[in-house]
Amino acid sequence: CLDKSGSMSGRPIEMAREAAIAAGETLSERDLLGVVGFDEAARWVFPFGEKGDGSEFRKAVGSLRAGGGTDLYPALREALGELEDASVALKHIIVLSDGAVAPADFDSLLKRANEARVT
């Protein structure tokens, strides 16, 4: 989940894009990954699925621009929804944000994540 809100403008969004790409580069072509960009809304920037050769992944993440408010909850819920039913051994959600997010019931999402063995 990558924060692309207005508070991420400038160097913060650049660092978040670089970190997301670096994390994705550690995976093989057949590994599954996805990127949800969020401001006041959440959308799949790179839909959850096989990474492939990485070119589309890098292009998608590189296209993110900062703007808008910050609501992590829908992005985290969306990412968790994909991972809950994924038939893979390891499941992780990485949140890249400056931390200025709207309050929400994150405890319920964390409980679901724990039950689905998603870190």
Secondary structure as UniProt FT lines:
FT   STRAND          2..3
FT   HELIX           6..8
FT   TURN            9..10
FT   HELIX           11..25
FT   TURN            29..30
FT   STRAND          32..38
FT   STRAND          42..50
FT   TURN            52..53
FT   HELIX           55..62
FT   HELIX           72..84
FT   HELIX           106..115
FT   TURN            116..117
//
